[in-house]
Structure formats: structure tokens, C-alpha cells
Amino acid sequence: MDGSQIRPISVHAFPTSDRVFKERVREVGAEMRDSPASAVTEALERRLRPIHPNLTVQLRDDLAGPDYSSTIYVFRDGAVHDGLGPESWTEEATTARVVTDADGQYVEANDAAGRLFGVPTPEILGRRAGEFTRPDARIKDAAALWDVLRTTGRLNSLAVVMRPDQTQTRVEFLTIRDGDGPGRNVTYLRAID
């Protein structure tokens, strides 16, 4: 490689099992691809900490390798962590549950979802998945996530719900492809600290 070429920055997201978090990290990295590593690190902190308050971002030039100028490690939970834990919470009566059709529109919601989203339950129906998520916490191009859901059958991550009164609640969510029959994806949500 000649000295006039800019070497890319290598960015790694943990846990690797959280595909939504990984996509958020990728989006920020792509937007900042021509920026210095310190600016990328700052952008990751600024954009992701509101959703992931335990976030740790580490810039490690010493681990970059010959093809990269820098390496950035982004830990959703402050350190390497394998996932969000057991999913038994999805069976609790207080768990918010919504169903989306193949077009990503809500076709079913329980009362817990209405309470979480801050609207009467019937007002959820017909709206688009993610419409109750804080705008800056949404993935800009969700196609990659829909591909992951089609391939793996599930997405488990964190998000921030924004109610119409602007109240925000951090949530864990689990989406299961065809969880309510073919073409009907089920998402379970619960508030977290």
C-alpha cells in the first residue's frame, strides 16, 4: 500500500450476537469512514450511549494490524458479554407483545404494549414497526436487519421507546420470525433499567 492511500479503521461490536447493535455500530462507522479514529470513537459514544448507557468504546492503534490505521472495540455492556440473558420474561403477562405482518405493520398488540407505547392499544394497529422507537435509535436502512431476521429467525437487542408525551423508556426486545404463523413476526418488549 502506498503512503497516499488512507487505511481504513477496523471496528468491532460486542456482543457479536446482537445484530441490531452491530448494525448501529456499522452505520456510524460508515458515516465516519473518512474521519480520524478519534472522531469515530467520539461519534460512536455520542450516538450509542443514549440507547446503551453501559457502552464502552476503546481505540486500540496497537492492535490495528497492517491493513488498518486503527482498531475500535465497541462493547454494548461495557465488556465482552454473550447476550441479554434468559428469555423467560417473554412469557410474563406484563410483557408487551406486538405482531407485525410481512410489510412491517402492527396487526396485533396487547394492552401491555399500549401502556409501554403510551397510546390506547387499538392505535398501535396499522402503524409501522419502529414508529414508537426514538428516532435517533432507529436503524436507517433496516433491510440488513430484515435479512438477519429471515436468516436467523430472531433479533434480540435494546432500544428506546418514545411515547407521544416524549417520555422515554429503555427496553429489551426479542423479535421472532413467523412467531405467530407465516408472515407474522412477534416482538416482545420489556422495560429495563
N, CA and C of each residue as an Amber inpcrd file, in Angstrom:
protein
   579
   0.8620000  -1.1690000   0.0000000   0.0000000   0.0000000   0.0000000
   0.9020000   1.2240000   0.0000000   0.6420000   2.1840000  -0.9040000
   1.4970000   3.3700000  -0.9030000   1.0100000   4.3610000   0.1510000
   1.8890000   5.2800000   0.5580000   1.6030000   6.1890000   1.6560000
   0.4670000   7.1610000   1.3920000   0.0380000   7.3340000   0.1320000
  -1.0170000   8.3020000  -0.1750000  -2.4160000   7.7350000   0.0690000
  -2.5260000   6.4360000   0.2290000  -3.8350000   5.8260000   0.4690000
  -4.1820000   5.8710000   1.9490000  -5.4330000   6.1650000   2.2270000
  -5.8930000   6.1690000   3.6040000  -6.2610000   4.7510000   3.9980000
  -5.6880000   4.2830000   5.0980000  -6.0230000   2.9430000   5.5700000
  -7.3100000   3.0100000   6.3750000  -8.1860000   2.0380000   6.1910000
  -9.4690000   2.0640000   6.9120000  -9.2930000   1.7740000   8.3990000
 -10.3540000   2.0660000   9.1300000 -10.4140000   1.7710000  10.5600000
 -11.2060000   0.4820000  10.7260000 -10.7220000  -0.4210000  11.5390000
 -11.4120000  -1.6660000  11.8380000 -12.2630000  -1.4480000  13.0880000
 -13.5850000  -1.7060000  12.9790000 -14.4950000  -1.5010000  14.1010000
 -15.1760000  -2.8270000  14.4250000 -15.1410000  -3.2190000  15.6990000
 -15.7150000  -4.4870000  16.1400000 -16.7370000  -4.2410000  17.2510000
 -17.9230000  -4.8200000  17.1020000 -19.0110000  -4.6390000  18.0620000
 -19.2200000  -5.9160000  18.8750000 -19.4310000  -5.7440000  20.1810000
 -19.6920000  -6.8560000  21.0870000 -20.9140000  -6.5530000  21.9350000
 -21.8200000  -7.4780000  22.1620000 -21.6970000  -8.8810000  21.7870000
 -21.9780000  -9.0730000  20.2990000 -21.3050000 -10.0230000  19.7200000
 -21.4890000 -10.2900000  18.2990000 -22.8750000 -10.8480000  18.0080000
 -23.5480000 -11.3860000  19.0100000 -24.8910000 -11.9530000  18.8190000
 -25.9760000 -10.8880000  18.6770000 -25.6900000  -9.6400000  19.0690000
 -26.6720000  -8.5600000  18.9600000 -26.5210000  -7.9030000  17.5980000
 -27.2720000  -8.4020000  16.6320000 -27.1640000  -7.9160000  15.2520000
 -27.6400000  -6.4790000  15.0920000 -28.5870000  -6.0490000  15.9060000
 -29.0780000  -4.6730000  15.8310000 -27.9750000  -3.7270000  16.3040000
 -27.3440000  -4.0470000  17.4210000 -26.2440000  -3.2270000  17.9150000
 -25.1210000  -3.1910000  16.8910000 -24.8090000  -4.3280000  16.3230000
 -23.7520000  -4.4090000  15.3150000 -24.0760000  -3.5010000  14.1240000
 -25.3410000  -3.4680000  13.7130000 -25.7450000  -2.6130000  12.5950000
 -25.6570000  -1.1430000  12.9790000 -26.0190000  -0.7910000  14.2030000
 -25.8760000   0.6030000  14.6600000 -24.4080000   1.0320000  14.5940000
 -23.5290000   0.1760000  15.0670000 -22.0900000   0.4720000  15.0390000
 -21.6210000   0.6050000  13.5940000 -22.0720000  -0.3030000  12.7190000
 -21.6680000  -0.2430000  11.3120000 -22.1170000   1.0570000  10.6520000
 -23.3540000   1.4840000  10.9450000 -23.8630000   2.7310000  10.3630000
 -23.0060000   3.9270000  10.7510000 -22.6790000   4.0370000  12.0270000
 -21.8500000   5.1620000  12.4660000 -20.4840000   5.0860000  11.7930000
 -19.8940000   3.9040000  11.7580000 -18.5960000   3.7340000  11.1120000
 -18.6280000   4.1080000   9.6400000 -19.6960000   3.7240000   8.9440000
 -19.8170000   4.0500000   7.5230000 -19.9570000   5.5550000   7.3080000
 -20.7350000   6.2110000   8.1590000 -20.9030000   7.6660000   8.0430000
 -19.5910000   8.4000000   8.2990000 -18.7340000   7.8350000   9.1310000
 -17.4930000   8.4930000   9.5510000 -16.2550000   7.9020000   8.8720000
 -16.4470000   7.1710000   7.7820000 -15.3460000   6.3890000   7.2100000
 -14.1130000   7.2020000   6.8310000 -14.2670000   8.4900000   6.5080000
 -13.1160000   9.3140000   6.1290000 -12.6220000  10.1870000   7.2850000
 -13.0730000   9.8900000   8.4880000 -12.7090000  10.6840000   9.6620000
 -11.5880000  10.0090000  10.4400000 -10.8750000  10.7840000  11.2380000
  -9.8520000  10.1750000  12.0980000 -10.4900000   9.2600000  13.1370000
  -9.7370000   8.3000000  13.6030000 -10.2450000   7.3090000  14.5550000
 -10.8070000   7.9690000  15.8060000 -10.1920000   9.0350000  16.2760000
 -10.6910000   9.7000000  17.4850000 -12.0860000  10.2850000  17.2530000
 -12.3450000  10.7950000  16.0510000 -13.6730000  11.3320000  15.7360000
 -14.7030000  10.2070000  15.6340000 -14.2910000   9.0630000  15.0990000
 -15.1890000   7.9020000  15.0110000 -15.5430000   7.4390000  16.4210000
 -14.5450000   7.3770000  17.2860000 -14.7720000   6.9750000  18.6770000
 -15.7610000   7.9140000  19.3590000 -15.5760000   9.2100000  19.1870000
 -16.4850000  10.2010000  19.7730000 -17.8920000  10.0640000  19.2150000
 -18.0150000   9.8480000  17.9060000 -19.3350000   9.6970000  17.2830000
 -20.0390000   8.4470000  17.8000000 -19.3130000   7.3570000  17.9470000
 -19.9060000   6.1340000  18.4890000 -20.4260000   6.3810000  19.9040000
 -19.6370000   7.0290000  20.7230000 -20.0520000   7.3430000  22.1030000
 -21.3140000   8.2080000  22.1000000 -21.2920000   9.2710000  21.3200000
 -22.3920000  10.2360000  21.3010000 -23.6920000   9.6160000  20.7870000
 -23.5940000   8.8170000  19.7460000 -24.7950000   8.2640000  19.1180000
 -25.3550000   7.0560000  19.8540000 -24.4900000   6.2450000  20.4640000
 -24.9460000   4.9750000  21.0390000 -25.2050000   5.0170000  22.5380000
 -24.5620000   5.9180000  23.2590000 -24.7340000   5.9330000  24.7140000
 -26.1770000   6.1900000  25.1520000 -26.9870000   7.0170000  24.4530000
 -28.3770000   7.1880000  24.8940000 -29.1820000   5.8780000  24.8790000
 -28.8250000   4.9640000  24.0140000 -29.5170000   3.6800000  23.9140000
 -28.8370000   2.6420000  24.8010000 -27.5260000   2.7310000  24.8850000
 -26.7120000   1.7500000  25.5990000 -25.8390000   2.4780000  26.6310000
 -26.3940000   2.8090000  27.7990000 -25.6540000   3.6260000  28.7670000
 -24.4010000   2.9630000  29.3340000 -24.2730000   1.6610000  29.2320000
 -23.0760000   0.9660000  29.7210000 -22.0010000   0.8230000  28.6440000
 -22.1970000   1.4680000  27.5290000 -21.2960000   1.3860000  26.3830000
 -19.8590000   1.7390000  26.7590000 -18.9340000   0.9830000  26.2090000
 -17.5150000   1.3000000  26.2960000 -16.9540000   1.2510000  24.8830000
 -16.2130000   2.2870000  24.5120000 -15.5690000   2.3460000  23.2050000
 -14.0750000   2.4550000  23.4500000 -13.3160000   1.5260000  22.8530000
 -11.8720000   1.5100000  23.0530000 -11.1620000   1.6460000  21.7190000
 -10.3000000   2.6340000  21.6090000  -9.4620000   2.8420000  20.4390000
  -8.1300000   2.1670000  20.7110000  -7.7620000   1.2170000  19.8520000
  -6.5320000   0.4530000  20.0630000  -5.6900000   0.4730000  18.7960000
  -4.8560000   1.4940000  18.6380000  -3.9690000   1.5680000  17.4760000
  -2.9520000   0.4390000  17.4860000  -2.5860000  -0.0410000  18.6730000
  -1.5830000  -1.0930000  18.7950000  -2.0830000  -2.4490000  18.2870000
  -3.4000000  -2.5960000  18.1030000  -3.9600000  -3.8570000  17.6210000
  -4.5010000  -3.7530000  16.1940000  -4.1380000  -2.6950000  15.4860000
  -4.7350000  -2.4230000  14.1820000  -4.3120000  -3.4030000  13.0980000
  -3.1190000  -3.8680000  13.1070000  -2.6520000  -4.7460000  12.0350000
  -2.2340000  -3.9390000  10.8220000  -1.6220000  -4.5930000   9.8480000
  -1.0250000  -3.8740000   8.7220000  -2.0320000  -3.2270000   7.7590000
  -3.2650000  -3.7170000   7.7020000  -4.2280000  -3.1960000   6.7290000
  -5.1040000  -2.0750000   7.2670000  -4.9900000  -1.7720000   8.5610000
  -5.8650000  -0.7720000   9.1820000  -5.0400000   0.2750000   9.9050000
  -5.5680000   1.4960000   9.9540000  -4.8800000   2.5600000  10.6790000
  -5.1370000   2.4580000  12.1730000  -6.3380000   1.9780000  12.5420000
  -6.7280000   1.8610000  13.9480000  -7.7710000   0.7610000  14.0910000
  -7.9270000   0.2780000  15.3040000  -8.9850000  -0.6710000  15.6280000
  -9.8080000  -0.0850000  16.7580000 -11.1300000  -0.1540000  16.6060000
 -12.0260000   0.3350000  17.6500000 -12.8930000  -0.8370000  18.1030000
 -12.9250000  -1.0590000  19.4090000 -13.7890000  -2.0760000  20.0040000
 -14.9470000  -1.3600000  20.6830000 -16.1600000  -1.8150000  20.3850000
 -17.3590000  -1.1890000  20.9350000 -18.1130000  -2.2660000  21.7240000
 -18.1790000  -2.0740000  23.0400000 -18.8160000  -3.0430000  23.9300000
 -20.1470000  -2.4760000  24.4160000 -21.2380000  -3.0790000  24.0150000
 -22.5700000  -2.6310000  24.3970000 -22.7520000  -2.6000000  25.9090000
 -22.2050000  -3.6030000  26.6000000 -22.4160000  -3.7600000  28.0370000
 -21.1770000  -3.4200000  28.8510000 -20.2510000  -2.6770000  28.2810000
 -19.0540000  -2.2680000  28.9980000 -17.9030000  -3.2440000  28.8830000
 -18.1970000  -4.4740000  28.5080000 -17.1760000  -5.5160000  28.3480000
 -17.7720000  -6.6170000  27.4770000 -16.9600000  -7.6030000  27.1490000
 -17.4670000  -8.7140000  26.3520000 -18.5790000  -9.3970000  27.1290000
 -19.6770000  -9.6390000  26.4470000 -20.8820000 -10.2040000  27.0690000
 -21.5660000 -11.0270000  25.9840000 -22.0840000 -12.1920000  26.3130000
 -22.6380000 -13.0840000  25.3060000 -24.0700000 -12.8020000  24.8870000
 -24.8020000 -12.0400000  25.6210000 -26.1850000 -11.8100000  25.2390000
 -26.9660000 -11.1550000  26.3440000 -28.2650000 -11.1770000  26.2120000
 -29.1290000 -10.4630000  27.1350000 -29.7460000 -11.3480000  28.2010000
 -29.4340000 -12.6060000  28.2100000 -29.9280000 -13.4610000  29.2800000
 -31.1030000 -14.3280000  28.8640000 -31.6710000 -15.0450000  29.8350000
 -32.7670000 -15.9620000  29.5310000 -34.0000000 -15.2010000  29.0280000
 -34.7790000 -15.8790000  28.2290000 -35.9360000 -15.2470000  27.6020000
 -37.2490000 -15.5940000  28.2960000 -37.2000000 -16.0860000  29.5200000
 -38.4170000 -16.4740000  30.2270000 -39.3500000 -15.2760000  30.4450000
 -38.8100000 -14.0580000  30.4410000 -39.6290000 -12.8560000  30.6180000
 -40.6860000 -12.7080000  29.5290000 -40.4740000 -13.3210000  28.3720000
 -41.4400000 -13.1860000  27.2740000 -42.7730000 -13.8520000  27.6100000
 -42.7630000 -14.7470000  28.5890000 -43.9840000 -15.4730000  28.9620000
 -44.7780000 -14.7860000  30.0630000 -44.2570000 -13.6890000  30.6160000
 -44.9430000 -12.9880000  31.6960000 -46.1200000 -12.1810000  31.1380000
 -47.1910000 -12.1140000  31.9240000 -48.4020000 -11.4020000  31.4890000
 -48.1660000  -9.9100000  31.3030000 -47.1650000  -9.3630000  31.9720000
 -46.8890000  -7.9250000  31.8840000 -46.0020000  -7.5540000  30.7020000
 -45.5800000  -8.5400000  29.9320000 -44.6950000  -8.2890000  28.7940000
 -45.4880000  -7.7360000  27.6130000 -44.9700000  -6.6480000  27.0400000
 -45.5890000  -6.0860000  25.8340000 -45.3490000  -7.0460000  24.6730000
 -46.3910000  -7.2390000  23.8730000 -46.3150000  -8.1580000  22.7280000
 -47.0190000  -7.5100000  21.5520000 -46.2930000  -7.4300000  20.4210000
 -46.8780000  -6.9250000  19.1850000 -46.5810000  -7.9050000  18.0670000
 -47.4570000  -7.9050000  17.0760000 -47.2830000  -8.7550000  15.9040000
 -47.2740000  -7.8500000  14.6810000 -46.2880000  -8.0740000  13.8020000
 -46.2300000  -7.3280000  12.5490000 -46.4500000  -8.2780000  11.3870000
 -47.0220000  -7.7290000  10.3160000 -47.1980000  -8.5230000   9.1100000
 -45.9260000  -8.4500000   8.2630000 -45.9610000  -9.0530000   7.0880000
 -44.7890000  -9.1130000   6.2190000 -44.3290000  -7.7280000   5.7650000
 -45.2230000  -6.7330000   5.8150000 -44.8690000  -5.3710000   5.4220000
 -44.3620000  -4.5370000   6.6010000 -44.3030000  -5.1340000   7.7880000
 -43.8010000  -4.4240000   8.9440000 -44.8280000  -3.5440000   9.6310000
 -46.1090000  -3.8110000   9.4090000 -47.1650000  -3.0520000  10.0860000
 -47.7060000  -3.8590000  11.2560000 -48.0100000  -3.1550000  12.3440000
 -48.5800000  -3.8220000  13.5050000 -50.0010000  -4.2860000  13.1770000
 -50.2340000  -5.5770000  13.4130000 -51.5640000  -6.1490000  13.1710000
 -52.1940000  -6.6680000  14.4600000 -51.3960000  -6.7070000  15.5200000
 -51.8990000  -7.1650000  16.8160000 -51.0290000  -6.5530000  17.9050000
 -51.6430000  -6.2240000  19.0300000 -50.9030000  -5.6870000  20.1820000
 -51.6820000  -5.9900000  21.4450000 -50.9590000  -6.2500000  22.5160000
 -51.6570000  -6.4680000  23.7890000 -51.7040000  -5.1590000  24.5860000
 -52.4390000  -5.1770000  25.6860000 -52.5960000  -3.9660000  26.4980000
 -51.2630000  -3.4910000  27.0730000 -50.3620000  -4.4230000  27.3720000
 -49.0480000  -4.0330000  27.8900000 -48.2790000  -3.2120000  26.8580000
 -48.4580000  -3.5240000  25.5760000 -47.8180000  -2.7390000  24.5120000
 -48.3990000  -1.3310000  24.4770000 -49.7140000  -1.2200000  24.6330000
 -50.3420000   0.0970000  24.6720000 -49.8000000   0.9350000  25.8250000
 -49.6450000   0.3210000  26.9960000 -49.0990000   1.0510000  28.1480000
 -47.6480000   1.4660000  27.8880000 -46.8520000   0.5610000  27.3290000
 -45.4480000   0.8700000  27.0480000 -45.3270000   1.9900000  26.0190000
 -46.1150000   1.9170000  24.9530000 -46.0450000   2.9100000  23.8790000
 -46.7810000   4.2000000  24.2230000 -47.6120000   4.1680000  25.2690000
 -48.3070000   5.3720000  25.7070000 -49.4980000   5.7580000  24.8600000
 -50.1190000   4.7720000  24.2230000 -51.3080000   5.0310000  23.4030000
 -52.3270000   3.9320000  23.6690000 -53.6190000   4.2130000  23.3920000
 -54.5880000   3.1240000  23.5000000 -54.1870000   1.9960000  22.5410000
 -54.3310000   0.7710000  22.9910000 -53.8760000  -0.3840000  22.2080000
 -54.3680000  -0.3670000  20.7640000 -55.6400000  -0.0250000  20.4640000
 -56.0760000  -0.0160000  19.0640000 -55.3020000   0.9720000  18.1770000
 -54.7130000   2.0080000  18.7750000 -53.9530000   2.9830000  17.9820000
 -52.6110000   2.4460000  17.4990000 -52.1830000   1.3400000  18.0320000
 -50.9360000   0.7280000  17.5620000 -51.1480000   0.0820000  16.2030000
 -52.3060000  -0.5330000  16.0230000 -52.5910000  -1.3010000  14.8090000
 -52.5130000  -0.4130000  13.5720000 -51.8750000  -0.9420000  12.5410000
 -51.7300000  -0.2260000  11.2780000 -50.5000000   0.6660000  11.2150000
 -49.8370000   0.8720000  12.3420000 -48.6240000   1.6840000  12.3320000
 -47.4290000   0.8030000  12.0070000 -46.3260000   1.4320000  11.6330000
 -45.1410000   0.6950000  11.1960000 -44.2530000   0.2990000  12.3790000
 -43.6450000  -0.8540000  12.2670000 -42.6780000  -1.3030000  13.2800000
 -41.6000000  -0.2430000  13.4230000 -41.2570000   0.0540000  14.6550000
 -40.2320000   1.0530000  14.9260000 -40.7680000   2.4580000  15.0890000
 -42.0500000   2.6650000  14.8050000 -42.6240000   4.0090000  14.8900000
 -42.6200000   4.5500000  16.3190000 -42.5800000   3.6720000  17.3010000
 -42.5590000   4.1080000  18.6870000 -41.1380000   4.1360000  19.2530000
 -40.1640000   3.8960000  18.4060000 -38.7620000   3.9290000  18.8180000
 -38.2240000   5.3460000  18.6470000 -37.4110000   5.7630000  19.5800000
 -36.7970000   7.0810000  19.4880000 -36.1290000   7.2260000  18.1220000
 -36.3890000   8.3180000  17.3970000 -35.8910000   8.4450000  16.0180000
 -34.3960000   8.2090000  15.8550000 -33.5690000   8.7490000  16.7420000
 -32.1320000   8.5580000  16.5660000 -31.6620000   7.1780000  16.9970000
 -32.5740000   6.3570000  17.5160000 -32.2340000   4.9890000  17.8930000
 -32.6300000   3.9920000  16.8070000 -33.2590000   4.4860000  15.7520000
 -33.6810000   3.6040000  14.6550000 -32.5200000   3.3520000  13.7010000
 -32.5180000   2.1720000  13.1230000 -31.5580000   1.8470000  12.0790000
 -32.0390000   2.5250000  10.8080000 -31.1380000   3.2320000  10.1310000
 -31.5480000   3.9760000   8.9350000 -31.9790000   3.0640000   7.7980000
 -31.2020000   2.0260000   7.5620000 -31.5390000   1.0810000   6.4930000
 -31.7920000  -0.2740000   7.1410000 -33.0440000  -0.5300000   7.4390000
 -33.4070000  -1.7450000   8.1640000 -33.3500000  -3.0060000   7.3120000
 -33.0620000  -2.8890000   6.0270000 -33.0330000  -4.0650000   5.1470000
 -32.0650000  -5.1260000   5.6590000 -30.9120000  -4.6970000   6.1580000
 -29.9260000  -5.6620000   6.6710000 -30.4890000  -6.4310000   7.8600000
 -31.2430000  -5.7330000   8.7100000 -31.8290000  -6.4120000   9.8730000
 -32.9250000  -7.3750000   9.4540000 -33.7400000  -6.9820000   8.4700000
 -34.7750000  -7.9080000   7.9790000 -34.1200000  -9.1460000   7.3820000
 -32.9560000  -8.9730000   6.7260000 -32.2230000 -10.1340000   6.1990000
 -31.7500000 -11.0400000   7.3260000 -31.2320000 -10.4420000   8.4120000
 -30.8010000 -11.2400000   9.5680000 -31.9970000 -11.9850000  10.1460000
 -33.1370000 -11.3120000  10.2820000 -34.3270000 -11.9650000  10.8240000
 -34.7600000 -13.1230000   9.9290000 -34.7090000 -12.9120000   8.6270000
 -35.0670000 -14.0010000   7.7010000 -34.0990000 -15.1750000   7.8370000
 -32.8220000 -14.8770000   8.0220000 -31.7970000 -15.9190000   8.0870000
 -31.7610000 -16.6290000   9.4330000 -31.7520000 -15.8550000  10.5160000
 -31.5720000 -16.4570000  11.8400000 -32.8880000 -16.7360000  12.5550000
 -33.9470000 -16.0350000  12.1540000 -35.2430000 -16.2450000  12.7710000
 -35.4950000 -15.4240000  14.0120000 -34.4940000 -14.6000000  14.4460000
 -34.7100000 -13.8100000  15.6530000 -33.7420000 -12.6360000  15.7270000
 -34.2040000 -11.5990000  16.4000000 -33.3800000 -10.4330000  16.7430000
 -33.6170000 -10.1400000  18.2150000 -32.5580000  -9.9710000  18.9700000
 -32.6530000  -9.6710000  20.3950000 -31.6970000  -8.5250000  20.6710000
 -32.2290000  -7.3760000  21.1270000 -31.3720000  -6.2280000  21.3480000
 -32.0410000  -5.2600000  22.3110000 -31.5220000  -4.0370000  22.3210000
 -32.0330000  -2.9640000  23.1560000 -32.4960000  -1.8200000  22.2630000
 -33.4480000  -1.0390000  22.7600000 -33.9420000   0.1300000  22.0340000
 -34.4610000   1.1340000  23.0490000 -34.8980000   2.2740000  22.5520000
 -35.5070000   3.2890000  23.3930000 -36.8740000   3.6130000  22.8140000
 -37.9340000   3.3410000  23.5820000 -39.3000000   3.6720000  23.1790000
 -39.5470000   5.1270000  23.5470000 -40.1500000   5.8750000  22.6110000
 -40.5310000   7.2560000  22.8840000 -42.0380000   7.3740000  22.7500000
 -42.6790000   7.6790000  23.8550000 -44.1290000   7.8340000  23.8690000
 -44.5010000   9.1930000  23.2750000 -45.7640000   9.3740000  22.8850000
 -46.1910000  10.6690000  22.3360000 -45.9350000  11.8430000  23.2810000
 -45.9210000  11.6020000  24.6030000 -45.6480000  12.6910000  25.5550000
 -44.1440000  12.9280000  25.7440000 -43.3240000  12.2690000  24.8990000
 -41.8600000  12.3730000  24.8890000 -41.1800000  11.6160000  26.0330000
 -41.9290000  10.8720000  26.8470000 -41.3340000  10.0140000  27.8600000
 -40.5640000   8.9110000  27.1440000 -39.3610000   8.6410000  27.6270000
 -38.5220000   7.6210000  27.0050000 -38.2940000   6.4650000  27.9700000
 -38.3040000   5.2540000  27.4120000 -38.0890000   4.0550000  28.2060000
 -37.1250000   3.1430000  27.4570000 -36.0480000   2.7630000  28.1250000
 -35.1380000   1.7810000  27.5390000 -35.7980000   0.4150000  27.6320000
 -35.7200000  -0.3510000  26.5440000 -36.3440000  -1.6600000  26.5030000
 -35.3930000  -2.6910000  25.9180000 -35.6230000  -3.9110000  26.3370000
 -35.0550000  -5.0730000  25.6500000 -36.1620000  -5.5900000  24.7600000
 -35.8050000  -6.0360000  23.5520000 -36.8180000  -6.6350000  22.7000000
 -36.3040000  -7.9210000  22.0860000 -37.2420000  -8.7870000  21.7950000
 -36.9660000 -10.0440000  21.1080000 -37.9970000 -10.1720000  20.0000000
 -37.5230000 -10.2480000  18.7750000 -38.4030000 -10.4450000  17.6230000
 -38.1770000 -11.8500000  17.0860000 -39.2790000 -12.5700000  16.8630000
 -39.2170000 -13.9460000  16.3570000 -39.9560000 -14.0040000  15.0250000
 -39.2130000 -14.3800000  13.9880000 -39.8080000 -14.5080000  12.6520000
 -40.8830000 -15.5860000  12.6630000 -42.0170000 -15.2610000  12.0870000
 -43.1440000 -16.1950000  11.9710000 -43.5940000 -16.7270000  13.3330000
 -43.3750000 -15.9670000  14.3870000 -43.7300000 -16.3960000  15.7440000
 -45.2250000 -16.5210000  15.9830000 -46.0340000 -15.9600000  15.0840000
 -47.4930000 -16.0420000  15.1990000 -48.0740000 -16.5860000  13.8950000
 -47.2900000 -17.4330000  13.2270000 -47.7070000 -18.0020000  11.9460000
 -46.9180000 -17.3850000  10.8020000 -46.9760000 -17.9760000   9.6300000
 -46.2090000 -17.4880000   8.4770000 -46.4990000 -16.0160000   8.1890000
 -45.4200000 -15.2320000   8.0550000 -45.5490000 -13.8200000   7.7320000
 -45.9620000 -12.9380000   8.8970000 -46.0610000 -13.5050000  10.0910000
 -46.4800000 -12.7400000  11.2780000 -45.3700000 -12.8190000  12.3320000
 -44.5620000 -11.7640000  12.3820000 -43.4370000 -11.7100000  13.3110000
 -43.9000000 -11.1740000  14.6580000 -43.4690000 -11.8250000  15.7290000
 -43.8310000 -11.4140000  17.0770000 -42.6420000 -10.7040000  17.7130000
 -42.9230000  -9.5580000  18.3550000 -41.9080000  -8.8580000  19.1180000
 -42.3900000  -8.7260000  20.5590000 -41.5310000  -9.1290000  21.4890000
 -41.7660000  -8.9710000  22.9160000 -40.8760000  -7.8260000  23.3870000
 -41.4080000  -6.9810000  24.2670000 -40.6360000  -5.8540000  24.7820000
 -40.8160000  -5.7520000  26.2910000 -39.7450000  -5.3710000  26.9790000
 -39.8410000  -5.1230000  28.4200000 -38.9350000  -3.9630000  28.7770000
 -39.4110000  -3.1520000  29.6980000 -38.6190000  -2.0270000  30.1880000
 -37.4420000  -2.5560000  31.0010000 -36.3060000  -1.9010000  30.8600000
 -35.1080000  -2.2590000  31.6240000 -34.5530000  -0.9900000  32.2700000
 -33.7110000  -1.1660000  33.2730000 -33.0890000  -0.0120000  33.9630000
 -32.0460000   0.6240000  33.0970000
